[in-house]
Amino acid sequence: MPSNQPLNVCLGAASSSPHQYQLLRRAAVEKMTGLSRSSIYALHALGKFPGPVPIGPKAVRWLAHEIQAWIAEKVDHRQ
Protein backbone atom coordinates (compact mmCIF):
# COMPACT_ATOMS: atom_id res chain seq x y z
CA MET A 1 0.00 0.00 0.00
CA PRO A 2 1.44 3.43 -0.93
CA SER A 3 2.47 5.76 1.84
CA ASN A 4 0.67 9.08 2.31
CA GLN A 5 3.92 10.65 3.46
CA PRO A 6 5.42 13.40 1.29
CA LEU A 7 8.32 12.43 -0.93
CA ASN A 8 11.51 14.45 -0.56
CA VAL A 9 13.60 14.72 -3.71
CA CYS A 10 17.06 16.24 -4.02
CA LEU A 11 18.08 17.39 -7.51
CA GLY A 12 21.51 18.50 -8.62
CA ALA A 13 25.06 17.21 -8.66
CA ALA A 14 26.79 16.57 -5.37
CA SER A 15 29.35 19.29 -6.08
CA SER A 16 26.77 21.93 -7.05
CA SER A 17 24.11 23.51 -4.88
CA PRO A 18 21.28 20.94 -4.91
CA HIS A 19 17.61 21.89 -4.89
CA GLN A 20 15.43 19.96 -2.50
CA TYR A 21 11.74 19.50 -3.24
CA GLN A 22 8.93 17.90 -1.31
CA LEU A 23 6.39 16.17 -3.54
CA LEU A 24 2.82 15.80 -2.33
CA ARG A 25 0.15 13.31 -3.35
CA ARG A 26 -3.23 14.69 -4.37
CA ALA A 27 -4.80 13.54 -1.08
CA ALA A 28 -2.26 15.61 0.85
CA VAL A 29 -2.99 18.64 -1.34
CA GLU A 30 -6.71 18.18 -0.72
CA LYS A 31 -6.10 17.96 3.03
CA MET A 32 -3.83 21.04 3.08
CA THR A 33 -6.17 23.22 1.01
CA GLY A 34 -9.61 21.86 1.81
CA LEU A 35 -10.26 21.62 -1.94
CA SER A 36 -11.78 18.62 -3.70
CA ARG A 37 -10.07 16.81 -6.55
CA SER A 38 -12.33 18.43 -9.13
CA SER A 39 -11.75 21.90 -7.65
CA ILE A 40 -7.97 21.44 -7.78
CA TYR A 41 -8.06 20.54 -11.47
CA ALA A 42 -10.66 23.21 -12.31
CA LEU A 43 -8.62 25.96 -10.61
CA HIS A 44 -5.48 24.71 -12.35
CA ALA A 45 -7.26 24.85 -15.73
CA LEU A 46 -8.09 28.51 -14.98
CA GLY A 47 -4.47 29.23 -14.06
CA LYS A 48 -5.40 29.82 -10.42
CA PHE A 49 -3.73 26.81 -8.80
CA PRO A 50 -0.30 25.17 -9.17
CA GLY A 51 -0.09 22.33 -11.64
CA PRO A 52 1.03 18.80 -10.93
CA VAL A 53 4.47 17.41 -11.74
CA PRO A 54 4.36 14.17 -13.74
CA ILE A 55 6.52 11.53 -12.05
CA GLY A 56 5.46 8.50 -14.08
CA PRO A 57 3.10 7.38 -16.83
CA LYS A 58 0.07 7.59 -14.55
CA ALA A 59 1.37 9.43 -11.49
CA VAL A 60 1.62 13.09 -10.57
CA ARG A 61 2.64 15.02 -7.48
CA TRP A 62 2.50 18.66 -6.42
CA LEU A 63 5.43 20.70 -5.15
CA ALA A 64 4.85 21.47 -1.46
CA HIS A 65 6.38 24.95 -1.69
CA GLU A 66 3.97 25.90 -4.50
CA ILE A 67 0.95 24.71 -2.51
CA GLN A 68 2.20 26.55 0.58
CA ALA A 69 2.70 29.71 -1.48
CA TRP A 70 -0.85 29.40 -2.88
CA ILE A 71 -2.23 29.09 0.67
CA ALA A 72 -0.12 32.05 1.85
CA GLU A 73 -1.44 34.16 -1.03
CA LYS A 74 -5.03 33.34 -0.03
CA VAL A 75 -4.28 34.29 3.59
CA ASP A 76 -2.53 37.54 2.55
CA HIS A 77 -5.47 38.61 0.37
CA ARG A 78 -8.31 37.84 2.75
CA GLN A 79 -10.55 40.66 3.84
TIMI-2910 file (N, C-alpha, C, CB; in pm, 1 decimal, decimal comma, always signed):
<rs>
+----------+----------+----------+----------+----------+----------+----------+----------+----------+----------+----------+----------+------+
!      n_x !      n_y !      n_z !     ca_x !     ca_y !     ca_z !      c_x !      c_y !      c_z !     cb_x !     cb_y !     cb_z ! resn !
+----------+----------+----------+----------+----------+----------+----------+----------+----------+----------+----------+----------+------+
!    +84,0 !   -117,6 !     +0,0 !     +0,0 !     +0,0 !     +0,0 !    +88,9 !   +124,4 !     +0,0 !    -95,7 !     -0,5 !   +121,7 !  Met !
!    +60,5 !   +222,9 !    -87,0 !   +144,3 !   +342,9 !    -92,5 !   +133,4 !   +427,3 !    +33,6 !   +107,0 !   +426,8 !   -212,8 !  Pro !
!   +242,1 !   +489,4 !    +66,2 !   +247,0 !   +576,2 !   +183,8 !   +186,1 !   +712,6 !   +151,6 !   +392,5 !   +592,5 !   +233,3 !  Ser !
!   +120,8 !   +773,0 !   +248,4 !    +67,0 !   +907,7 !   +231,1 !   +166,8 !  +1013,4 !   +273,9 !    -61,8 !   +923,8 !   +309,4 !  Asn !
!   +288,9 !   +971,4 !   +305,9 !   +392,1 !  +1065,3 !   +346,0 !   +446,6 !  +1138,2 !   +224,9 !   +504,6 !   +993,6 !   +420,2 !  Gln !
!   +482,2 !  +1267,1 !   +240,0 !   +542,3 !  +1340,4 !   +128,7 !   +674,0 !  +1276,9 !    +87,3 !   +564,0 !  +1487,3 !   +166,4 !  Pro !
!   +707,2 !  +1294,1 !    -39,0 !   +831,9 !  +1242,7 !    -93,1 !   +929,6 !  +1357,8 !   -104,8 !   +810,2 !  +1173,7 !   -230,5 !  Leu !
!  +1047,0 !  +1343,6 !    -46,0 !  +1151,2 !  +1445,4 !    -55,9 !  +1247,2 !  +1405,8 !   -166,6 !  +1226,5 !  +1463,0 !    +79,4 !  Asn !
!  +1273,2 !  +1498,2 !   -257,4 !  +1359,6 !  +1472,3 !   -371,1 !  +1469,3 !  +1576,4 !   -373,4 !  +1280,0 !  +1472,9 !   -503,5 !  Val !
!  +1592,3 !  +1533,1 !   -393,0 !  +1705,6 !  +1623,6 !   -402,3 !  +1757,9 !  +1617,4 !   -544,2 !  +1816,8 !  +1587,5 !   -299,3 !  Cys !
!  +1760,5 !  +1731,8 !   -613,6 !  +1807,9 !  +1738,8 !   -750,8 !  +1936,0 !  +1819,1 !   -758,5 !  +1701,8 !  +1799,7 !   -841,6 !  Leu !
!  +2025,6 !  +1776,9 !   -843,9 !  +2151,4 !  +1849,6 !   -862,4 !  +2270,3 !  +1761,5 !   -831,5 !  +2155,1 !  +1974,1 !   -774,7 !  Gly !
!  +2383,0 !  +1796,2 !   -889,5 !  +2506,0 !  +1720,6 !   -865,9 !  +2555,5 !  +1743,2 !   -724,3 !  +2614,5 !  +1760,1 !   -967,0 !  Ala !
!  +2628,7 !  +1647,7 !   -674,0 !  +2679,3 !  +1657,0 !   -537,1 !  +2770,0 !  +1778,3 !   -518,1 !  +2754,8 !  +1529,8 !   -500,5 !  Ala !
!  +2842,0 !  +1817,2 !   -622,2 !  +2935,1 !  +1929,2 !   -608,4 !  +2867,0 !  +2064,8 !   -625,1 !  +3046,6 !  +1915,8 !   -709,4 !  Ser !
!  +2748,2 !  +2066,1 !   -687,0 !  +2676,8 !  +2192,8 !   -704,5 !  +2577,5 !  +2211,3 !   -591,3 !  +2604,3 !  +2197,6 !   -841,4 !  Ser !
!  +2510,7 !  +2323,7 !   -589,9 !  +2410,8 !  +2351,1 !   -487,9 !  +2281,0 !  +2277,8 !   -524,9 !  +2386,5 !  +2504,9 !   -473,4 !  Ser !
!  +2246,6 !  +2170,3 !   -454,7 !  +2127,8 !  +2093,8 !   -490,9 !  +1999,2 !  +2165,9 !   -450,1 !  +2132,9 !  +1955,9 !   -426,4 !  Pro !
!  +1894,2 !  +2138,2 !   -522,0 !  +1761,4 !  +2189,5 !   -489,4 !  +1683,4 !  +2074,3 !   -427,3 !  +1687,7 !  +2247,6 !   -616,9 !  His !
!  +1619,5 !  +2101,6 !   -316,0 !  +1542,8 !  +1996,4 !   -250,3 !  +1394,7 !  +2029,2 !   -261,4 !  +1585,1 !  +1980,5 !   -101,5 !  Gln !
!  +1316,9 !  +1932,1 !   -305,6 !  +1174,4 !  +1949,9 !   -324,3 !  +1098,7 !  +1845,2 !   -244,5 !  +1137,4 !  +1942,0 !   -472,8 !  Tyr !
!   +981,8 !  +1885,6 !   -196,1 !   +893,2 !  +1790,0 !   -131,2 !   +774,3 !  +1771,9 !   -223,9 !   +848,8 !  +1838,3 !    +12,6 !  Gln !
!   +748,0 !  +1647,1 !   -263,4 !   +639,0 !  +1617,0 !   -354,3 !   +520,6 !  +1564,0 !   -275,2 !   +682,9 !  +1515,6 !   -461,6 !  Leu !
!   +402,9 !  +1617,1 !   -306,0 !   +281,6 !  +1579,8 !   -233,3 !   +185,9 !  +1502,6 !   -323,0 !   +212,2 !  +1704,4 !   -177,3 !  Leu !
!   +122,9 !  +1401,4 !   -266,3 !    +14,8 !  +1330,8 !   -335,2 !   -109,6 !  +1420,0 !   -335,7 !    -15,5 !  +1192,9 !   -266,7 !  Arg !
!   -201,4 !  +1388,6 !   -426,4 !   -323,1 !  +1468,5 !   -436,6 !   -400,7 !  +1470,8 !   -303,2 !   -412,6 !  +1413,4 !   -549,0 !  Arg !
!   -407,5 !  +1358,8 !   -235,8 !   -480,0 !  +1353,9 !   -108,3 !   -421,8 !  +1451,7 !     -6,8 !   -477,1 !  +1212,1 !    -51,0 !  Ala !
!   -289,7 !  +1465,7 !     -6,4 !   -225,7 !  +1560,7 !    +85,4 !   -257,9 !  +1703,8 !    +44,9 !    -73,0 !  +1539,3 !    +88,2 !  Ala !
!   -263,5 !  +1730,3 !    -85,8 !   -299,0 !  +1864,2 !   -134,3 !   -443,3 !  +1895,9 !    -95,2 !   -280,7 !  +1874,3 !   -288,9 !  Val !
!   -531,4 !  +1799,3 !   -111,7 !   -671,5 !  +1817,6 !    -71,7 !   -681,7 !  +1848,7 !    +77,0 !   -754,1 !  +1692,1 !   -105,2 !  Glu !
!   -606,8 !  +1775,7 !   +157,9 !   -610,1 !  +1795,7 !   +302,9 !   -555,4 !  +1933,4 !   +341,2 !   -529,7 !  +1685,7 !   +373,5 !  Lys !
!   -445,1 !  +1974,5 !   +276,2 !   -383,0 !  +2103,8 !   +307,7 !   -472,1 !  +2221,5 !   +268,6 !   -248,5 !  +2115,9 !   +237,1 !  Met !
!   -541,3 !  +2208,8 !   +155,5 !   -616,7 !  +2321,6 !   +101,3 !   -765,1 !  +2317,7 !   +132,5 !   -598,5 !  +2327,2 !    -45,6 !  Thr !
!   -817,1 !  +2200,4 !   +161,2 !   -961,0 !  +2186,0 !   +180,7 !  -1036,9 !  +2178,0 !    +48,7 !  -1013,7 !  +2301,4 !   +262,8 !  Gly !
!   -964,0 !  +2169,0 !    -62,5 !  -1026,2 !  +2161,5 !   -194,1 !  -1050,1 !  +2016,0 !   -233,4 !   -938,8 !  +2231,8 !   -299,2 !  Leu !
!  -1152,6 !  +1994,6 !   -315,0 !  -1178,3 !  +1861,8 !   -369,6 !  -1090,0 !  +1838,3 !   -491,6 !  -1327,5 !  +1845,4 !   -406,4 !  Ser !
!  -1085,6 !  +1714,8 !   -536,1 !  -1007,3 !  +1681,1 !   -654,8 !  -1052,1 !  +1763,3 !   -775,1 !  -1019,0 !  +1531,5 !   -686,0 !  Arg !
!  -1183,0 !  +1769,4 !   -796,7 !  -1233,3 !  +1842,5 !   -913,1 !  -1203,9 !  +1991,6 !   -902,2 !  -1383,4 !  +1820,2 !   -928,9 !  Ser !
!  -1206,9 !  +2047,1 !   -783,5 !  -1175,1 !  +2189,7 !   -765,2 !  -1027,8 !  +2218,0 !   -793,3 !  -1210,3 !  +2234,5 !   -622,5 !  Ser !
!   -940,4 !  +2127,0 !   -752,4 !   -797,0 !  +2143,6 !   -778,1 !   -771,8 !  +2151,2 !   -928,2 !   -715,7 !  +2027,2 !   -715,4 !  Ile !
!   -827,9 !  +2055,9 !  -1002,5 !   -805,8 !  +2053,9 !  -1147,0 !   -876,9 !  +2169,1 !  -1218,0 !   -852,5 !  +1921,5 !  -1204,8 !  Tyr !
!   -994,4 !  +2208,4 !  -1169,6 !  -1065,8 !  +2321,4 !  -1230,9 !   -989,4 !  +2451,7 !  -1209,4 !  -1208,3 !  +2333,5 !  -1172,9 !  Ala !
!   -940,2 !  +2475,3 !  -1088,5 !   -861,8 !  +2595,6 !  -1061,2 !   -732,1 !  +2595,6 !  -1141,7 !   -830,9 !  +2606,5 !   -911,3 !  Leu !
!   -669,5 !  +2479,1 !  -1154,4 !   -547,7 !  +2470,6 !  -1235,1 !   -577,8 !  +2505,5 !  -1381,3 !   -485,9 !  +2328,9 !  -1225,2 !  His !
!   -688,6 !  +2457,2 !  -1433,9 !   -726,0 !  +2485,1 !  -1573,1 !   -747,4 !  +2634,8 !  -1595,3 !   -853,5 !  +2407,5 !  -1611,1 !  Ala !
!   -788,9 !  +2705,7 !  -1490,6 !   -808,9 !  +2850,7 !  -1498,2 !   -681,0 !  +2928,7 !  -1468,8 !   -917,8 !  +2893,2 !  -1401,3 !  Leu !
!   -573,1 !  +2857,8 !  -1438,9 !   -447,2 !  +2923,2 !  -1406,3 !   -443,9 !  +2981,0 !  -1266,4 !   -419,9 !  +3031,2 !  -1504,5 !  Gly !
!   -529,3 !  +2928,3 !  -1177,9 !   -540,5 !  +2981,9 !  -1042,2 !   -490,4 !  +2886,1 !   -935,0 !   -683,2 !  +3017,6 !  -1013,6 !  Lys !
!   -424,8 !  +2778,3 !   -975,9 !   -373,2 !  +2680,7 !   -880,3 !   -251,5 !  +2614,2 !   -942,9 !   -482,3 !  +2574,6 !   -841,4 !  Phe !
!   -150,2 !  +2581,5 !   -862,6 !    -29,7 !  +2517,0 !   -917,2 !    -62,2 !  +2384,7 !   -986,5 !    +72,5 !  +2492,8 !   -805,5 !  Pro !
!    +10,5 !  +2357,3 !  -1090,2 !     -9,1 !  +2233,3 !  -1164,2 !    +71,2 !  +2118,4 !  -1107,5 !    +27,0 !  +2253,1 !  -1308,1 !  Gly !
!    +30,8 !  +1998,0 !  -1140,4 !   +103,2 !  +1880,3 !  -1093,3 !   +231,1 !  +1857,4 !  -1172,4 !    +14,6 !  +1757,2 !  -1101,8 !  Pro !
!   +321,3 !  +1781,0 !  -1111,1 !   +447,4 !  +1741,0 !  -1173,6 !   +434,4 !  +1593,1 !  -1209,5 !   +571,5 !  +1767,2 !  -1077,9 !  Val !
!   +442,4 !  +1559,4 !  -1337,8 !   +436,0 !  +1416,7 !  -1373,5 !   +560,3 !  +1343,4 !  -1322,3 !   +423,1 !  +1399,1 !  -1527,7 !  Pro !
!   +539,2 !  +1231,4 !  -1255,6 !   +652,4 !  +1152,9 !  -1205,0 !   +653,8 !  +1012,3 !  -1265,2 !   +647,1 !  +1144,2 !  -1051,7 !  Ile !
!   +554,7 !   +980,9 !  -1344,4 !   +545,6 !   +850,2 !  -1408,5 !   +434,4 !   +851,9 !  -1510,5 !   +522,2 !   +738,9 !  -1304,8 !  Gly !
!   +413,2 !   +742,0 !  -1578,7 !   +310,5 !   +737,8 !  -1682,8 !   +170,2 !   +771,4 !  -1632,5 !   +308,8 !   +602,1 !  -1745,6 !  Pro !
!   +140,3 !   +733,4 !  -1509,7 !     +6,8 !   +759,1 !  -1454,9 !    +12,7 !   +818,1 !  -1314,7 !    -74,4 !   +630,7 !  -1452,6 !  Lys !
!   +120,4 !   +888,6 !  -1284,9 !   +137,1 !   +942,6 !  -1149,4 !   +183,1 !  +1087,3 !  -1154,7 !   +237,6 !   +858,2 !  -1069,1 !  Ala !
!   +121,6 !  +1169,1 !  -1069,7 !   +161,8 !  +1309,0 !  -1056,9 !   +174,2 !  +1344,1 !   -909,7 !    +60,4 !  +1403,0 !  -1127,2 !  Val !
!   +250,0 !  +1447,6 !   -882,9 !   +264,1 !  +1502,1 !   -747,7 !   +265,4 !  +1653,5 !   -759,3 !   +394,5 !  +1449,2 !   -676,6 !  Arg !
!   +243,6 !  +1720,6 !   -647,3 !   +249,7 !  +1866,0 !   -641,7 !   +368,8 !  +1907,3 !   -557,5 !   +118,7 !  +1925,4 !   -584,5 !  Trp !
!   +431,0 !  +2018,5 !   -592,4 !   +542,9 !  +2070,4 !   -515,0 !   +488,0 !  +2139,0 !   -390,0 !   +629,1 !  +2169,2 !   -600,0 !  Leu !
!   +535,8 !  +2095,3 !   -274,4 !   +485,3 !  +2147,1 !   -146,4 !   +502,3 !  +2297,8 !   -136,9 !   +557,0 !  +2079,6 !    -29,4 !  Ala !
!   +616,7 !  +2350,6 !   -182,7 !   +638,0 !  +2495,1 !   -168,7 !   +540,3 !  +2574,6 !   -255,6 !   +782,4 !  +2531,4 !   -205,9 !  His !
!   +495,9 !  +2520,0 !   -367,7 !   +397,1 !  +2590,0 !   -450,4 !   +260,0 !  +2589,1 !   -384,8 !   +388,8 !  +2526,5 !   -589,2 !  Glu !
!   +224,0 !  +2478,9 !   -322,0 !    +95,2 !  +2471,1 !   -251,2 !    +97,6 !  +2564,3 !   -130,7 !    +64,7 !  +2324,8 !   -206,2 !  Ile !
!   +208,6 !  +2564,9 !    -57,4 !   +220,1 !  +2654,8 !    +58,3 !   +214,2 !  +2801,0 !    +15,1 !   +351,0 !  +2627,9 !   +134,6 !  Gln !
!   +274,9 !  +2833,8 !    -97,9 !   +269,7 !  +2971,3 !   -148,5 !   +127,7 !  +3008,5 !   -189,1 !   +365,1 !  +2988,8 !   -267,8 !  Ala !
!    +54,6 !  +2915,3 !   -249,0 !    -84,6 !  +2940,0 !   -288,1 !   -168,8 !  +2968,4 !   -162,6 !   -142,7 !  +2817,8 !   -367,3 !  Trp !
!   -149,7 !  +2887,9 !    -59,2 !   -222,5 !  +2908,9 !    +67,1 !   -185,3 !  +3044,2 !   +126,9 !   -191,8 !  +2794,9 !   +168,5 !  Ile !
!    -57,1 !  +3077,1 !   +129,2 !    -11,7 !  +3204,8 !   +185,1 !    -73,2 !  +3322,1 !   +109,0 !   +142,1 !  +3213,8 !   +181,1 !  Ala !
!    -82,5 !  +3310,1 !    -23,1 !   -143,9 !  +3415,6 !   -103,1 !   -290,3 !  +3433,9 !    -65,2 !   -131,4 !  +3383,9 !   -252,5 !  Glu !
!   -360,3 !  +3325,9 !    -44,9 !   -503,0 !  +3333,8 !     -2,8 !   -514,3 !  +3402,3 !   +133,6 !   -567,5 !  +3190,6 !     +3,7 !  Lys !
!   -425,7 !  +3368,4 !   +225,2 !   -428,4 !  +3429,1 !   +358,8 !   -395,1 !  +3578,7 !   +349,7 !   -328,2 !  +3356,8 !   +453,7 !  Val !
!   -295,5 !  +3613,0 !   +269,2 !   -253,3 !  +3754,3 !   +255,2 !   -361,1 !  +3841,1 !   +192,2 !   -126,3 !  +3763,3 !   +171,2 !  Asp !
!   -446,7 !  +3781,8 !   +108,4 !   -546,7 !  +3861,0 !    +36,7 !   -687,7 !  +3848,4 !    +95,8 !   -549,4 !  +3819,4 !   -108,4 !  His !
!   -699,0 !  +3792,6 !   +213,1 !   -830,8 !  +3784,0 !   +274,7 !   -874,7 !  +3919,9 !   +325,3 !   -830,6 !  +3682,4 !   +389,1 !  Arg !
!  -1001,7 !  +3935,2 !   +339,0 !  -1055,2 !  +4065,6 !   +383,5 !  -1084,0 !  +4065,8 !   +530,7 !  -1181,8 !  +4101,0 !   +307,5 !  Gln !
+----------+----------+----------+----------+----------+----------+----------+----------+----------+----------+----------+----------+------+
</rs>
